[in-house]
């Protein structure tokens, strides 16, 4: 299903379906959540932020190549911020999938921030950021080689 979605709850329900799809190598459900315009962005653990429809599509396709045989174990909502035509959700996603080309299952917890916008009568995703930082880290984690 693609947006715009009548309610933000319908968009969130589709986002949870999209997570299952990408864990099974299918990026198309997530792409259908995003607004059909250039002012969208996606950050995930596999590379830099993608800004614009083409960059978001490429980031989703790249992420989908990393998983197969996946399932969502749970989504924990930490915070909701909404006002007017903007809604932001902070969540922890817990999933399990075969990683890369191997046969080993891996579990991951990922912190996620999503921003939805209501425009032209419906809700669409305009920004998603997901990364594996769910526990405290020291300052050394900021140092790059």
C-alpha positions, 0 to 999 in steps of 0.5 A: 500500500502506498500513501498518503494515508488517511490517518497517521496511525494507518501510516504507522501500521504500514511502517511496521509492515514495511519493517517486516518486508525490508527484513525479507529483502523487499524495500518497496513497502518502505518506499511507498510510505515516503512522500512523493516529492524531493524533500524526504530523507533517510538515514540508516546504519549502512551509509550516509543520509540520503536526501531526495527520492532517488537517494532514499530509494538507493538507501532502502535498496542497499539496506534490503540486500543486508537481510533475509528471512526476517521478523519483527520481534517488537516495537517500543514507542518511547515518545510521540510529538505531534502538532497540526500537520507534523508528527514525530515518533521515537521508537526502538525496533527489535528484529531478527533476520539472517544477515548478509549472505550467511545462514546465521540469524542475528537480532538487533535493536535499533533506535528510530526517529520518524517524521510524518507530514500531513499534506494534500489530505493524507499522511506520509513519511518525510524522514526516518533515521535508524541506528543501532545505538541503544546503550550508553557509549563512551566518548571514544565512540565519536572518534573516527580513523 
